[in-house]
């Protein structure tokens, strides 16, 4: 075969691939921007503010459209569409896509593993068990409130002690916040507390921060489609190393729990304790095992800490930027609470505080790329047939920053969550914890933490730029 013939064959094959990708495959999906072969729509997305690009595409293609990353993803960017898919047809939209990146830590099991990345029966067992344990541990009740009060009091004392000891007027509260929220979830998951500044905690947090940053990077998304390129990207090695280091940490904690768990009649003291007991009671089922427990613990720790800490940090930033809001919040706390300890039940008499928290959660768009879902069966949605195994991207951030629902959406304005009489306005299309079967299982804990920690900080300190 001549060199010309070989080159011609290669060109024809490339053209066939391009036609297949750009025209033939796309016919089975809702409309969307035209992808470029091999990279999809990456080059068109504002990665710093992806909701802006997605809002533009929604205006052009409608509330349900397809983007290529470079695999096809069907984006749901309207509340009525989200409700139809995730609530009314929740069973069909509650799966997880097969992902090379996620499969690294779940050992590429067809049904995944853990809570966040599992699906089908595996996921139902893990989530149901976690919800039961949280209920038994008093999630959303006085037992959990007592734990939050304890760790919040430690935070306040640490800040006061540091300011007094170092004779300073201003300090950065990012790491103290991480220790406070981290200790609450550690208490729940593994029954441990860390002292402020503990190096083991800081190392653990750095690994989680790095892993979360890496998994959302462009290079890692490309690896998900073309796994062979992982060998050329340092990001992959760091992601792999940190991910398995975190898994080993929890496996070590599980081993320690097993050594000391001898009395079956006692009540479990933490999530790992409760799970080990369940493993022993159901030794014949594959749903409960050490690796699944390690992944569950990691999911709870990551989901229970990072999102709450980030929300609190942004709340403080917005209070600094909007002194009038901080003053009004402080006045409501002074009027309703005074100097006594704040209780979770106080929230019903503090509409402005709740409005501030809601507006923070709305405007920061903490998960610009929601964890994707996958269809577990063929479904009809908004006139389109969505085939089984299709990757779905619920976009609550686009809804929360929709000009028609929230005028001037990128402006921080707590009053949009208040009625004219000053009472709290409940908006159906505001869902910071998601909706449906995949909604955040730690929602009640997170809401309690955000309210009690932020109000306690405002009660004791003033926030200002350094």
N, C-alpha and C positions, 0 to 999 in steps of 0.2 A: 504493500500500500504506500503510495507516494505521500510526501509531507503535505501537499495541497489537499489530498483527499481526506487525510486525518484531520487537518484544520477545518475543512468543510463540515465534517461529521461533528466536530466539537461545537462549531458555531450553530449548526442545526439543533443539536441537543440543548444548547443554552437557550435558543429561541423557543424550543418546545417547553422548556422549564418555565421561561418567563410567561409564555401564553397560559400555561397551566396555572401558575401562581396568580397572575393578574386578572385573568378572565374566567377560566374554567372553574377553579375552586371558589371564587368569589360569588358565583351565581347561587350558591347554597346558603349564603349569609345575608343578613340585613346590609343595606348600603353603607358606605363609609369612604374615607379618603383612599385614594389609589396607593397601594404599597409599592415600594421599590424592591426588586428581587434581592433576596438574602438579608436585607435589613428591615423590611417592612416600613412602618411609619415612624421609626425612631427619630429620624432627622427632622420631623415636622413638629415634634412635641417639645414644649417649653418644660424641661425637666425640673426647673426651679419652681414653676407654678403650673403644674399639669392641668389643674382645673380650668385654667383660662383657655387652653387648647381644646379641652373636652367640651367646654361650653360653646366654643365657636363651631365645633363639629356637630353638636346637638342642634344648634340653630340651622345648620345647613342640611343635615341628614335626618333629623327627627330625634325623638327621645330614646330610640334604640338603634344603635349603629355598630359597625364592626371596625376595629383597628387591628393592625398586624404588628406583633412585637417580637420577632417576626411571625410567630404563630398567630392564628386568628383568635381574637377575643371579642365577644359581644358585650358592649357596654350598655348598661341600664342607667339612664340619666334623668329619670323623671319619677316623682314619688308614686304616682298611680301605677306606673310600670313596675317599680320596685315592690310595691305592696301586692300586686297581682302575682309576681313571680315568687317572692320570698315568703309570703303569707298564704295566699290562696292556693298557690301551686308549690308550696314549700317542699313537699317530698321530692318533686322533680328537680328542684334547684338547690338542693342541699349537699351535693357531692363536692369533691375536690378534684381538680385536674391532675392527671399524671404529670409529675414534674421531676426532671432529673435532679434539680437542686434540692428539693424537699426530700426526694427519695434517697439521697445520700444518708440521711440520718434515720430514715424509716426502713432502710435496707430494701428499698424499692418494692415493698409489699403492695399488692394490687389495691388493698383497702387503706393503705397508709398506716399511721400509728399515732399515738398520743391523742390529744383532744383537737387541736387546731387542724392538723393535717390528715386525720383519719376520716373515713367515710363509711357508709353502709352500716352493717351490724357492728363493726369494730367501733365506729364513732358513737353509735347509739349507746353501747355499753359504757364507754369511757365518760361520755357527757352525763348520762343518767347517774352514774356512780358519783361523779364530782359534785353534781347538784345536790345529791342526797347527803354527802359528807358536809358540804357547806351549810345545808339546812340544819344538820345536827350540831354543827359548830356555832350556830346562832347567826348566820349571815343575815344582815339586815335587822338584827334584833339586839337586845341589851348586852348579850354576851360579846358580840363583835364590837359594839360601841365601846364597851369597857376596854377592850384591847387597843382600839384606836386612841381613846383618851390617854391611856398609859404611854403609848409611843409619842403622841403629840406633846404631852407634858415633858417627856424627855427632850424633845426637840426644842421646846421653848426654853427649858433650863440650860440646854447646851448653848443656845444662841446668847442668852443672858450672861452665862458664865464666860463665854469667849470674849464678848464685848468688854466685860469688867476686867478680865485677866489681862487682855492685850491693850486695854485702855483705848479702844477705838470707838468711833461713832457709827461706822458703816461696815458691814460684812456681806460677803456673797453667800447666799443661802442655798445655792444649787446642791452642793454635796450633802449638807445637813438634811435637805428635803429627801434626797435619795436614800439616805440612811433611815429616815423616819418611815417612809413608805415601804422601803425594802424590808425593814424589820417587821412591819405588819404582815407582809406576805410570807416572810420567812417563818414567822411565828406560826402561821396557819399551815404552811406546807411542810416544813421540816422541824418545827419546834425550837428554833434557834434565834438568838438576838446577837447583833454585833454592836460593839462600842463605836461611837462616832470616830471616824478616822482609821478604823481597822483596815489594814492592808489587804487582808484576804477578801473582804467585801469589795474594796476598790478594784482589785484585780478581776474579780468576778464581774463587776459592773462594766469594766473596760472591755471584757470579752463579749458581753451581751451587746454593748453599744456598737462594737466593731462588726459583729455578726449581722445585726439589724441594718447597719449602714451598707454592708457588702451585698446582702441579698437583694437590696432594692437598686443596685447600681446597674448601669447599662451593660457593662461587661458580663455580669452574672446572668442577666436576662438573655444575652446572646448565647451563653453557655447552655442555657435551658433548651435552646433550639439546636445548637451545634456543640454537643458535649466534647468533641475532640479538641476544641480550641482551649479547653480548660488548662491543658498542659503548658500553655504559653502565657497564662495570666497569673501574676502574683496574687491578685485578689482571691482567686479560687483557693490557693494554698492556705491563705490566712483564714478564709471562711471555713474550710475543712478542719484546720487545726483548732480553731476556737470552738467550733460546733461540737467536736468530739471531746474537747477538754471540758466543756459544760456538761456533756452527757456523763463523762467519767466522774465529775463532781457529784452528781446526783446518784449515780450507781454506788459510790462510796458511802454516801449518806444512807442509802437503802441497806447496805451491808451492816452499817453501824446500828441501824434500827433493828435489824433482824437479830443481832447479837443480844440485844437487851429486851426484846419482846418475848417474854416467857409466860406471862399471865394472860390467858385468853379472856378471862372474865372481866378484866378492867376495861374502862372506856378508852378508846383511842385518843391520843394526845395531839395528833396532827394528821395531815393528809396522808403522808407516807405510812404512818402507823396504821391508819384505817385501811389503806390499800393492801398492805401486807396481810392483814387479817382476812381481807376479801380473797386474796390469792390462796391462802391456806384453806379457806372454806370452799373455793372453787378450783381446786388443783387440777381438775380434768379439762377445764376450758382454756382455750388459747387466748381468750380476750384479756386475761389478767396475767402479766409476767413482769419481770424486772425492767426490761427495756421499755415496755409501754409505760411503766410507772415513772422511769427516769424522764421520758419524753413528756408525760403529763405534768410532772413537777416543773420541768423547764418551761412548758407552755404557761402554767399558772404563774410562775415567777416573772417571766417576761411580760405577759399580758397584764399581770397585776401590779407591776412596778413602773415600767417605762411609760406607759400611756398616762398614768396618774401623775407621775413626777413631771412629765412634759407639760401637762395641762396646768399644773400648779405654777410652774415656771412662767408660762405664758400669762397666767392670771396676774402674777406679780408684775410682769412687764407692762401689761395693759393698765394696771393700777398706777404704775409710775408715769406712764404716758398720759393718763387721764386723771389728774389730781382731783377733779370735781367728783369723779366716780368713787375714788378712794375715800374722799371725805364723806360722801353720802353713805357709803357702805359702813364706815366707822360710826357714823351717827346712828344708823339703824341698829348696829350691835350694841352701842351704848344705851339706846332707848329700850331695847328688848331684853338685853342680857345683863348690862352693867359689868361688874367685875367677876361675877360667878362663872363657873365652868359652863361652857356651851353644850347643849344637849341636841341630839339628832331631832327630837320632837320640836325644837325651837324653829325649825325651818318653815313650819306652816305660818308662823307669825313674822317671817322675814322675806317678803316677796322680792325686795330689791336685791338682797344677797343671792337668792336663787336665780334672778334675772341676770345678774352679773356672771354667775357660773355658766348659765346657759349660753350667754353671748360669747364667752370665752371659748366654749366647746364648739360653737357654730363657726366662729371666724377663723380659728387656727387651723381647721381642716387637718387634724392630726394624722390621718391616714389618707394621703392623697391618692395612694394606690391601695385600695382595699384588697384583702386576701381574696383571691379569685375563687369562685364557685365553679361547679361543673354540673351539667344536667345528667340526671340518673335515668332519664327516659325521654322519649320524644315529647315535645311540648309545643303548644301554640301560644304565642305571646304577641300582642299588638298586630295581629294579622300575619305574623311570620311563623314558620315552622322551625323550631329550634331542635336540632337533632341530638340524640343521646351522645354524651361525651363532649359537648361543646363547652368551651371555657367561657364563664360569665364573670363580668366585672361590675358589681353593684357600685354605683357612684353616689354615695350620700353627700360627699363634699360638693359636688356640682349642684345638688339640690339645695344645700345649705348656703351656697353662694349664688343662688338664682335671683336675678334682679326683680323678677315678677313676684317672688315670694318674700324677699327681703330687700327692699329698696336700698340702693347704695350699699351693696352687700359686704364690701371690704372695709367699711367704716365700723368701728367698734361703738355700739350703741345699745346698752342694756335695756333701754326703754321699749325696744321692739318686743320684749317679752313681758310687758306690763299692759294691763287694761287701763282705760281712762280713770278708773277709780283707784288705781295703784295696786290692784291685786295681780297675782301671777297669771300670765296668759299661757295656756297650754296649746301648743301648735302641733298638729298631727304630723306635719311634714318635717319636724325637727327630731332627728333620731341619731344622736351621737353614739349610741351603743348598738346600732343596727336594729333590724326587725327580723322576725321569723325564727326558724329553727337554728340558725347560725348566729343569732344575736349573742352579745357578750354575756357569758354566764356569770361574770363577776360584777355585773352592773350595780347591784345593790351595795356591794362593798365599795366600789369606786365612788358612787354618789355620796355615801356616808363619809368616806375619806376626804373627798374634795370639800364638802361643806364644813366638816369639823376642823380640818387642818387650816384651810384658808381663813375661816372666821377667827380661829384662835390666834393666828399670826397677826391679823389686822387688829384684834383686840389688844395685843401686847406691843406691837411695833408700828412704825411708819415706814413706808417704802419710798425710796428715792433713788435717782441715778447716782452712782458713785462719782 
